[in-house]
Amino acid sequence: MAQDPTLPLDEFVQLLEPGQRLFGLDLGSKTIGVAVSDLTRSIATPVDTIRRKKFKEDAVILLDLVQEYEIAGIIIGYPINLDGSTGPRVQATEAFARNLAKVTDLPLAYWDERLSTVAVERTLLEADVSRKKRAEVIDKMAAAFILQGFLDYLRSKG
């Protein structure tokens, strides 16, 4: 079994310079939601939803976005179950991280994404967003929710 290429959060943070943006990813079986932080790492903004094809094609799109936004690190939503156990989605996420580490030197870290999609769905429902529109934005909104959680953690650490 290949080694996990992700870093503990404290090590990930130590590799970052001030004024660098981060990506947040929400990996689904059919899509990858992408969000970006601002330069001060205060606010996460939804950027894109990549329709998944093959990893190599997905990686090209993702790495183009990394260059466009001058990304310094990637936070990947980690889909552990509510009870803390892991399942097939965690295995798929870990495989994606291993493959991504082969095509980029950017530091990678996981962020617990429990309830991120649920929270975003609730917010969109409360905003009376149509089902069609929700389907179009939910993945990148979930990525922003994941990244915002990490940014809030960063701020709390000082």
TIDRENKE-605719 format. One record per residue: residue number from 1; residue in one letter; x, y, z of N, C-alpha, C in turn. Coordinates in steps of 0.001 Angstrom, whole numbers, plus 524288, in hexadecimal, padded with zeros to 5 digits. Last residue first. Example, Ala and Ser with C-alpha at 12.3 -4.5 7.8 and 13.67 -1.06 7.14 Angstrom:
// TIDRENKE-605719
+-----+--------+-------+-------+-------+-------+-------+-------+-------+-------+-------+
: num : residu :   n.x :   n.y :   n.z :  ca.x :  ca.y :  ca.z :   c.x :   c.y :   c.z :
+-----+--------+-------+-------+-------+-------+-------+-------+-------+-------+-------+
:   2 :      S : 83232 : 7F736 : 81BA8 : 83566 : 7FBDC : 81BE4 : 83264 : 8001E : 81EBE :
:   1 :      A : 83386 : 7E9C6 : 81E78 : 8300C : 7EE6C : 81E78 : 83390 : 7F31C : 81E78 :
+-----+--------+-------+-------+-------+-------+-------+-------+-------+-------+-------+
// end
This chain:
// TIDRENKE-605719
+-----+--------+-------+-------+-------+-------+-------+-------+-------+-------+-------+
: num : residu :   n.x :   n.y :   n.z :  ca.x :  ca.y :  ca.z :   c.x :   c.y :   c.z :
+-----+--------+-------+-------+-------+-------+-------+-------+-------+-------+-------+
: 158 :      G : 7EFCC : 87A80 : 83C48 : 7F2DB : 87F53 : 83C76 : 7F66C : 87F81 : 837FC :
: 157 :      K : 7E8F7 : 872A3 : 83C53 : 7EE47 : 87140 : 83E02 : 7F1C2 : 87618 : 83E5F :
: 156 :      S : 7E068 : 87733 : 837F2 : 7E020 : 875F5 : 83D95 : 7E575 : 87484 : 83FC0 :
: 155 :      R : 7E393 : 8779E : 82D8E : 7E2F5 : 87C82 : 83082 : 7E2F1 : 87B70 : 83656 :
: 154 :      L : 7E33E : 86CD8 : 82B21 : 7E82C : 86FD8 : 82AC6 : 7E7ED : 874C6 : 82E1C :
: 153 :      Y : 7D880 : 86B10 : 82C3B : 7DC36 : 86848 : 82F9A : 7E16D : 86B42 : 82FB6 :
: 152 :      D : 7D508 : 87106 : 823E4 : 7D368 : 87276 : 82930 : 7D6FA : 86FE7 : 82D3C :
: 151 :      L : 7D960 : 86B33 : 81BD1 : 7DB0C : 870A3 : 81C94 : 7D99F : 8728B : 82207 :
: 150 :      F : 7D3C4 : 861C1 : 81CE0 : 7D966 : 861D1 : 81DB1 : 7DB56 : 86762 : 81EBA :
: 149 :      G : 7C9BB : 86581 : 81A76 : 7CABE : 862EC : 81F77 : 7D087 : 862EA : 820C5 :
: 148 :      Q : 7CB68 : 868D9 : 81044 : 7CA48 : 86CBE : 8144E : 7CB28 : 86A71 : 819BA :
: 147 :      L : 7CCA6 : 85F2D : 80B35 : 7D119 : 862C4 : 80B8E : 7D03C : 866DA : 80FC9 :
: 146 :      I : 7C249 : 85B5A : 80C74 : 7C6D2 : 85860 : 80E6A : 7CB6F : 85C14 : 80F39 :
: 145 :      F : 7BCAC : 86327 : 8072F : 7BB71 : 861FF : 80CA8 : 7C010 : 85F27 : 80F3E :
: 144 :      A : 7C0DB : 8622B : 7FD2B : 7C1A3 : 8670F : 8000E : 7C0A2 : 86641 : 805DC :
: 143 :      A : 7BD1B : 85833 : 7FACD : 7C2CA : 8591C : 7FAED : 7C401 : 85E14 : 7FDFD :
: 142 :      A : 7B282 : 85A75 : 7FAC2 : 7B487 : 856DA : 7FEC3 : 7BA75 : 85776 : 7FF38 :
: 141 :      M : 7B25A : 860C4 : 7F1D8 : 7B0E9 : 8630E : 7F6EA : 7B2E2 : 85F9A : 7FB6B :
: 140 :      K : 7B4E0 : 8598C : 7EA55 : 7B8A5 : 85DB6 : 7EB5B : 7B761 : 86091 : 7F072 :
: 139 :      D : 7ABD6 : 85323 : 7EB8F : 7B11A : 85100 : 7EC44 : 7B521 : 85549 : 7ED57 :
: 138 :      I : 7A2DC : 85987 : 7E9AD : 7A3B1 : 8570D : 7EEC6 : 7A952 : 8553E : 7EFA2 :
: 137 :      V : 7A03D : 85E19 : 7E01F : 7A3ED : 860DC : 7E38C : 7A585 : 85DD7 : 7E877 :
: 136 :      E : 79949 : 857E5 : 7DA7D : 79DA1 : 85A68 : 7D7BA : 7A1CD : 85C89 : 7DB70 :
: 135 :      A : 791D8 : 854F7 : 7E1B4 : 79518 : 850DE : 7DF63 : 799E9 : 85332 : 7DCB6 :
: 134 :      R : 78D25 : 85EC7 : 7E352 : 79001 : 85C39 : 7E79D : 793C5 : 85824 : 7E56E :
: 133 :      K : 78831 : 8601F : 7D9A4 : 78C7C : 863A4 : 7DB17 : 78FBE : 8614F : 7DF86 :
: 132 :      K : 780A7 : 8581C : 7DA7A : 7845C : 85833 : 7D622 : 78922 : 85B86 : 7D78B :
: 131 :      R : 77AFC : 85B41 : 7E376 : 77DBE : 85637 : 7E362 : 781F1 : 8562A : 7DF28 :
: 130 :      S : 77CD5 : 868FD : 7E6BB : 77A30 : 864A8 : 7E40A : 77D8E : 85FBB : 7E413 :
: 129 :      V : 77DE8 : 86E84 : 7F330 : 78086 : 86D83 : 7EE36 : 77DF9 : 868B1 : 7EBBD :
: 128 :      D : 77AE0 : 872C1 : 7FCCF : 776F1 : 8719C : 7F8D3 : 77959 : 87105 : 7F368 :
: 127 :      A : 7816D : 87356 : 804D2 : 781B0 : 877BF : 8012D : 77DEC : 876FE : 7FC93 :
: 126 :      E : 77FB9 : 869CD : 8093F : 77DD3 : 86E65 : 80C10 : 77DD0 : 8733A : 80895 :
: 125 :      L : 7851B : 863D7 : 801D9 : 77F6C : 8633B : 8026E : 77D10 : 867FD : 80525 :
: 124 :      L : 78F43 : 8672B : 803C3 : 78CEF : 8682D : 7FEA4 : 78700 : 867A2 : 7FECE :
: 123 :      T : 79081 : 86374 : 80E0D : 7910E : 86909 : 80CE7 : 78E6C : 86A67 : 807B5 :
: 122 :      R : 78F64 : 858AB : 80C52 : 78BB6 : 85B6E : 80FB8 : 78BD9 : 8614B : 80E93 :
: 121 :      E : 79832 : 856CD : 805FC : 792EC : 855BE : 803F5 : 78EDD : 858C3 : 80723 :
: 120 :      V : 7A01B : 85930 : 80D2B : 79F83 : 85C5C : 80879 : 79A08 : 85BAC : 80637 :
: 119 :      A : 79E89 : 8512B : 81489 : 79E3F : 856A9 : 81622 : 79D57 : 85A3A : 8116B :
: 118 :      V : 7A025 : 8484B : 80E39 : 79B2B : 84909 : 810E9 : 79A73 : 84ECD : 81264 :
: 117 :      T : 7AA84 : 8499B : 80B6D : 7A685 : 849C9 : 80756 : 7A128 : 84AB5 : 809BB :
: 116 :      S : 7AF1E : 848D3 : 815A0 : 7AFD9 : 84D74 : 81252 : 7AB96 : 84DDA : 80E28 :
: 115 :      L : 7AE9A : 84022 : 81C4B : 7AA17 : 843B0 : 81C11 : 7AACF : 8486D : 81882 :
: 114 :      R : 7BC0B : 83EAC : 81CD5 : 7B6F5 : 83CC7 : 81E9D : 7B2F8 : 84131 : 81E8F :
: 113 :      E : 7C5F3 : 840A3 : 81961 : 7C1A6 : 8432D : 81694 : 7BC4E : 8414F : 81860 :
: 112 :      D : 7D1DC : 8437C : 81E70 : 7CD21 : 8407F : 81F82 : 7C878 : 84342 : 81D04 :
: 111 :      W : 7DBB5 : 84514 : 8156F : 7D858 : 847CF : 81930 : 7D353 : 844B1 : 819A8 :
: 110 :      Y : 7E8F6 : 841CC : 8122C : 7E367 : 84085 : 81275 : 7E0B2 : 8440B : 8166C :
: 109 :      A : 7F267 : 847B1 : 809A8 : 7F094 : 84645 : 80EE8 : 7EABF : 8450F : 80E90 :
: 108 :      L : 7FDEC : 8498B : 80231 : 7F881 : 847C6 : 80275 : 7F732 : 84683 : 80818 :
: 107 :      P : 806A9 : 85232 : 7FBBA : 80524 : 84F46 : 80063 : 7FF49 : 84E27 : 80059 :
: 106 :      L : 80A69 : 85017 : 7EE64 : 80794 : 85325 : 7F24A : 8065F : 84FD2 : 7F70F :
: 105 :      D : 80EBF : 84AC2 : 7E67B : 811DB : 84AF8 : 7EB47 : 80F16 : 84E19 : 7EF87 :
: 104 :      T : 8074C : 84200 : 7DE69 : 80850 : 84735 : 7E08C : 80B9A : 846BC : 7E585 :
: 103 :      V : 80611 : 837D2 : 7DB6D : 80624 : 83BC0 : 7D73F : 806E7 : 84159 : 7D941 :
: 102 :      K : 805BB : 83189 : 7E414 : 8095B : 82FFF : 7DFE6 : 809E1 : 83431 : 7DBB9 :
: 101 :      A : 7FDC6 : 8357C : 7E9EA : 8031C : 83662 : 7EBCE : 80730 : 834E9 : 7E7B1 :
: 100 :      L : 7F53C : 83148 : 7E4AC : 7F645 : 836E0 : 7E43D : 7FBE6 : 8381B : 7E5E2 :
:  99 :      N : 7F5A6 : 826DB : 7E80C : 7F66C : 8281E : 7E281 : 7F7C7 : 82DDD : 7E1BF :
:  98 :      R : 7F399 : 82851 : 7F2C4 : 7F874 : 825BC : 7F116 : 7F9A0 : 82717 : 7EB61 :
:  97 :      A : 7E998 : 82CF4 : 7F210 : 7EDF5 : 82FE6 : 7F45C : 7F335 : 82D85 : 7F2B9 :
:  96 :      F : 7E3E7 : 82483 : 7EDD1 : 7E44D : 82972 : 7EAEC : 7E8FE : 82C96 : 7ECEA :
:  95 :      A : 7E4C6 : 81D6F : 7F612 : 7E706 : 81C12 : 7F0FA : 7E7C1 : 82107 : 7EDAC :
:  94 :      E : 7DF22 : 822E7 : 7FDB5 : 7E4B1 : 821D2 : 7FE8E : 7E76E : 82067 : 7F974 :
:  93 :      T : 7D547 : 8229B : 7F8F8 : 7D7C9 : 827A4 : 7FA0D : 7DDAA : 826E2 : 7FACD :
:  92 :      A : 7D335 : 817E9 : 7F8FE : 7D378 : 81AB2 : 7F403 : 7D644 : 81FF5 : 7F4A5 :
:  91 :      Q : 7D303 : 81630 : 803D7 : 7D6E3 : 8137E : 80092 : 7D78C : 81640 : 7FB5A :
:  90 :      V : 7CA56 : 81C44 : 8066B : 7CF7B : 81D9C : 8088F : 7D3C0 : 81B15 : 80540 :
:  89 :      R : 7C294 : 816B7 : 8012B : 7C3A3 : 81C2A : 7FF9A : 7C8F2 : 81DFA : 801AD :
:  88 :      P : 7C257 : 80CEB : 80664 : 7C44B : 80D4C : 80105 : 7C589 : 812DF : 7FF47 :
:  87 :      G : 7C55F : 81131 : 8138F : 7C2E9 : 80DC0 : 80FC4 : 7C535 : 80E92 : 80A64 :
:  86 :      T : 7C77F : 81269 : 82167 : 7C8A8 : 813AD : 81BF9 : 7C618 : 80FA4 : 81869 :
:  85 :      S : 7C1AF : 81843 : 82CFC : 7C3AE : 813E5 : 829E5 : 7C4B7 : 815A9 : 82446 :
:  84 :      G : 7BCCC : 82043 : 83218 : 7C282 : 82050 : 831F5 : 7C4E2 : 81BD9 : 82ED8 :
:  83 :      D : 7B24C : 820F0 : 8312C : 7B440 : 81E16 : 835C5 : 7BA37 : 81DBE : 835E1 :
:  82 :      L : 7B149 : 825EE : 82799 : 7AFEA : 828C8 : 82C61 : 7B202 : 82626 : 83144 :
:  81 :      N : 7BCA5 : 82294 : 81FC1 : 7B732 : 821FF : 8215A : 7B638 : 824E4 : 8267A :
:  80 :      I : 7C4FE : 82B39 : 8187E : 7C431 : 82725 : 81C6B : 7BE76 : 82723 : 81E09 :
:  79 :      P : 7C934 : 83078 : 80ECA : 7C3CD : 82ECE : 80FCC : 7C338 : 82A5A : 813C0 :
:  78 :      Y : 7CFE5 : 83BA2 : 80E61 : 7D0BB : 8362C : 80FEC : 7CB8D : 833FC : 811D8 :
:  77 :      G : 7D37A : 844C0 : 804D5 : 7CF67 : 842EA : 80863 : 7D007 : 83D19 : 80966 :
:  76 :      I : 7DFFC : 849CE : 80468 : 7DC6D : 84603 : 8020F : 7D877 : 8444E : 8062B :
:  75 :      I : 7E6E7 : 854D0 : 80176 : 7E3EF : 85245 : 805A8 : 7DFDE : 84EC2 : 80312 :
:  74 :      I : 7F2F6 : 857FA : 7FC42 : 7EDBC : 855FC : 7FB27 : 7EB8C : 85329 : 7FFEA :
:  73 :      G : 7FAE7 : 86362 : 7F9A2 : 7F9B8 : 85E85 : 7FC5C : 7F410 : 85D00 : 7FB72 :
:  72 :      A : 7FC31 : 86BF1 : 7F34E : 800BC : 86A34 : 7F64E : 7FFCA : 8650B : 7F933 :
:  71 :      I : 7F85C : 870AC : 7E6C2 : 7F717 : 86DBF : 7EB81 : 7FC0D : 86BAB : 7EE1C :
:  70 :      E : 7F5B3 : 87807 : 7DE82 : 7FAA4 : 87819 : 7E172 : 7F9F3 : 87596 : 7E6D2 :
:  69 :      Y : 7ED49 : 87726 : 7D807 : 7EC64 : 879AC : 7DD1C : 7F149 : 879F4 : 7E086 :
:  68 :      E : 7F1E4 : 87227 : 7CF5E : 7EED4 : 876EF : 7CEA5 : 7EE46 : 879ED : 7D3C7 :
:  67 :      Q : 7F62F : 8690E : 7D3E0 : 7F98B : 86D20 : 7D198 : 7F6AD : 87253 : 7D13D :
:  66 :      V : 7ED03 : 863FC : 7D6F9 : 7F129 : 86505 : 7DAD4 : 7F4B8 : 86963 : 7D8DA :
:  65 :      L : 7E80F : 862BA : 7CD53 : 7E5C1 : 86646 : 7D135 : 7E9BB : 867BF : 7D569 :
:  64 :      D : 7EEDE : 85B4D : 7C933 : 7EE31 : 8604F : 7C67B : 7EBE9 : 86461 : 7CA3B :
:  63 :      L : 7ED13 : 8534D : 7D043 : 7F233 : 855DE : 7D052 : 7F22B : 85AF4 : 7CD33 :
:  62 :      L : 7E2B0 : 8509F : 7CD65 : 7E3E6 : 8526F : 7D2AE : 7E915 : 85562 : 7D2D2 :
:  61 :      I : 7E423 : 84D2F : 7C317 : 7E09E : 85199 : 7C43B : 7E1FD : 853F9 : 7C98A :
:  60 :      V : 7EB12 : 844D6 : 7C4FE : 7EC97 : 8491A : 7C177 : 7E94D : 84DF3 : 7C29C :
:  59 :      A : 7E4F9 : 83E59 : 7CB65 : 7E9AF : 840CD : 7CD86 : 7EB73 : 84561 : 7CA23 :
:  58 :      D : 7DD53 : 83ABF : 7C48C : 7DBC2 : 83DEE : 7C90A : 7E075 : 840F7 : 7CB25 :
:  57 :      E : 7E3B5 : 834CA : 7BDFD : 7E0D1 : 83945 : 7BBDA : 7DF27 : 83CF8 : 7C03D :
:  56 :      K : 7E76D : 82D47 : 7C524 : 7EB1D : 8309F : 7C242 : 7E86E : 83577 : 7C012 :
:  55 :      F : 7DE09 : 8285A : 7C8C7 : 7E147 : 82B82 : 7CC44 : 7E4CD : 82F3B : 7C93B :
:  54 :      K : 7D348 : 82A93 : 7C003 : 7D791 : 82749 : 7C1D5 : 7DB17 : 82ABD : 7C520 :
:  53 :      K : 7C9EA : 831C5 : 7C494 : 7CA7E : 82E20 : 7C036 : 7CE7B : 82A17 : 7C1F9 :
:  52 :      R : 7C158 : 83A2F : 7CB77 : 7C585 : 8364A : 7CB70 : 7C541 : 832D0 : 7C6A1 :
:  51 :      R : 7BFC9 : 8472D : 7C9DE : 7BD25 : 84236 : 7C8B1 : 7C165 : 83E16 : 7C814 :
:  50 :      I : 7C27F : 8503A : 7D35F : 7C4DE : 84D30 : 7CF2A : 7C1B8 : 8482B : 7CE89 :
:  49 :      T : 7BE23 : 85C10 : 7D67D : 7BCCB : 85695 : 7D72D : 7BEE4 : 853BE : 7D267 :
:  48 :      D : 7C40F : 86741 : 7DCAF : 7C2CC : 86402 : 7D82D : 7C0E2 : 85EAF : 7D9FD :
:  47 :      V : 7C40E : 86E24 : 7E5AD : 7C670 : 86F89 : 7E0AF : 7C440 : 86C61 : 7DC25 :
:  46 :      P : 7BFF4 : 87412 : 7F18C : 7BF47 : 86FE2 : 7EDBA : 7C14C : 871A0 : 7E869 :
:  45 :      T : 7C8FD : 87925 : 7FA93 : 7C544 : 87A60 : 7F673 : 7C4CB : 875BE : 7F2C1 :
:  44 :      A : 7CC02 : 87BFB : 80798 : 7CC09 : 8780D : 80376 : 7C7B4 : 87957 : 7FF97 :
:  43 :      I : 7D374 : 8855E : 80E4A : 7CE79 : 88407 : 80BD7 : 7CF56 : 87FFB : 8078E :
:  42 :      S : 7DD89 : 8864A : 81234 : 7D914 : 8875E : 8159C : 7D404 : 88525 : 81374 :
:  41 :      R : 7E77E : 886C4 : 80D7C : 7E563 : 881CB : 80F73 : 7E115 : 882AB : 8137A :
:  40 :      T : 7EAAB : 88F2D : 8083A : 7EB53 : 88F69 : 80DEA : 7E97A : 88A69 : 8109D :
:  39 :      L : 7E7EB : 88CC4 : 7FE06 : 7ED7F : 88CFD : 7FF5C : 7EE78 : 88D3D : 8053F :
:  38 :      D : 7DD13 : 883A5 : 7FEDD : 7DF5E : 888AB : 7FD6C : 7E50D : 888AB : 7FF48 :
:  37 :      S : 7DC1B : 8765C : 7FA1E : 7DC43 : 87A44 : 7FE47 : 7DE21 : 87F6F : 7FC01 :
:  36 :      V : 7D31F : 86F57 : 7F213 : 7D826 : 871F8 : 7F2C6 : 7D7C0 : 875C2 : 7F75E :
:  35 :      A : 7CDC7 : 862CD : 7EE97 : 7CD4F : 867F9 : 7F0FA : 7D2C7 : 86A2A : 7F1C6 :
:  34 :      V : 7C761 : 8592E : 7E730 : 7CC3E : 85C0B : 7E820 : 7CAF1 : 86163 : 7EA70 :
:  33 :      G : 7C289 : 84C5C : 7E67C : 7C178 : 851C8 : 7E7B4 : 7C692 : 85471 : 7E927 :
:  32 :      I : 7C20F : 8433D : 7DD28 : 7C5B8 : 84550 : 7E10B : 7C447 : 84B09 : 7E1C6 :
:  31 :      T : 7B906 : 83898 : 7DA5D : 7BB00 : 83DFB : 7D9FD : 7BF2A : 83F08 : 7DE20 :
:  30 :      K : 7B672 : 82E4D : 7DC16 : 7B597 : 83074 : 7D6DD : 7B7F6 : 835DB : 7D617 :
:  29 :      S : 7B926 : 82C28 : 7E63C : 7BA1D : 82812 : 7E25D : 7B99D : 82A37 : 7DCCE :
:  28 :      G : 7BFF9 : 83753 : 7EB96 : 7BB73 : 833F7 : 7EB04 : 7BCA5 : 82FDB : 7E6F6 :
:  27 :      L : 7C76A : 83ED9 : 7F3AF : 7C799 : 83AA6 : 7EFD2 : 7C29B : 8377A : 7EFF9 :
:  26 :      D : 7C9E4 : 84B52 : 7F503 : 7C5D4 : 847B3 : 7F6B3 : 7C578 : 8438C : 7F274 :
:  25 :      L : 7D4DC : 852C4 : 7F88C : 7D270 : 84F25 : 7F4DB : 7CE50 : 84BDC : 7F799 :
:  24 :      G : 7DA4F : 85F47 : 7F90C : 7D74F : 85B53 : 7FBCE : 7D4B0 : 857EE : 7F7BE :
:  23 :      F : 7E698 : 86597 : 7F7CE : 7E203 : 86330 : 7F567 : 7DF6B : 85FA8 : 7F960 :
:  22 :      L : 7EC09 : 871D4 : 7FBEA : 7EB4F : 86C35 : 7FC7C : 7E692 : 86A7E : 7F95B :
:  21 :      R : 7F58A : 87C05 : 7F979 : 7F049 : 879CA : 7F953 : 7F06F : 873DD : 7FA07 :
:  20 :      Q : 7FDEB : 88399 : 8016E : 7FD4B : 87F79 : 7FD8E : 7F7D2 : 87D23 : 7FDF3 :
:  19 :      G : 800B8 : 88A92 : 8094E : 7FF18 : 88C90 : 8043D : 7FEB5 : 88879 : 7FFF8 :
:  18 :      P : 80B60 : 883F6 : 80FC7 : 806FB : 887AF : 80FC9 : 805AD : 88957 : 80A2C :
:  17 :      E : 80DC2 : 8767E : 80C36 : 80FA3 : 87BD9 : 80CE1 : 80AD8 : 87F6A : 80D30 :
:  16 :      L : 80D29 : 869B9 : 8118F : 80AA3 : 86E1D : 80EE6 : 80D38 : 8734B : 81031 :
:  15 :      L : 81104 : 861DB : 8177F : 81327 : 86262 : 81235 : 81106 : 86728 : 80F4F :
:  14 :      Q : 80B48 : 861C2 : 82096 : 810B1 : 863A2 : 820DF : 81317 : 8647F : 81B79 :
:  13 :      V : 80201 : 85CE7 : 81D7E : 801FE : 86288 : 81E98 : 8078C : 864BA : 81E8E :
:  12 :      F : 8055A : 8526B : 81D04 : 80350 : 8550B : 8185A : 803C5 : 85AF7 : 8190B :
:  11 :      E : 80773 : 85070 : 8277F : 80BC3 : 85059 : 823B3 : 80A2D : 85334 : 81EAF :
:  10 :      D : 7FD3A : 85139 : 82B97 : 80160 : 854AA : 82D8D : 80603 : 854E1 : 829C8 :
:   9 :      L : 7F7AA : 84927 : 8261D : 7F667 : 84EB7 : 8255D : 7FAC5 : 85256 : 8272B :
:   8 :      P : 7FFB8 : 83F54 : 8202B : 7FCAA : 84134 : 824A4 : 7FBF4 : 84721 : 82419 :
:   7 :      L : 7FEA6 : 83D87 : 8122B : 80187 : 83F2B : 816D5 : 7FDCB : 8401C : 81B5C :
:   6 :      T : 7FDB3 : 832F4 : 808EE : 7FBBC : 837A5 : 80B8E : 7FEC0 : 838A5 : 8108D :
:   5 :      P : 800BA : 829C8 : 80452 : 803E1 : 82E71 : 8033D : 80213 : 83359 : 80619 :
:   4 :      D : 801F6 : 81D6E : 809A9 : 7FE69 : 821EB : 8094D : 801A7 : 826E4 : 8088D :
:   3 :      Q : 80889 : 813BA : 80209 : 80858 : 81732 : 80698 : 804B0 : 81BC6 : 80590 :
:   2 :      A : 80248 : 80873 : 7FC8A : 8055A : 80D43 : 7FC15 : 8048C : 810B5 : 800E1 :
:   1 :      M : 8035A : 7FB5C : 80000 : 80000 : 80000 : 80000 : 80381 : 804DA : 80000 :
+-----+--------+-------+-------+-------+-------+-------+-------+-------+-------+-------+
// end
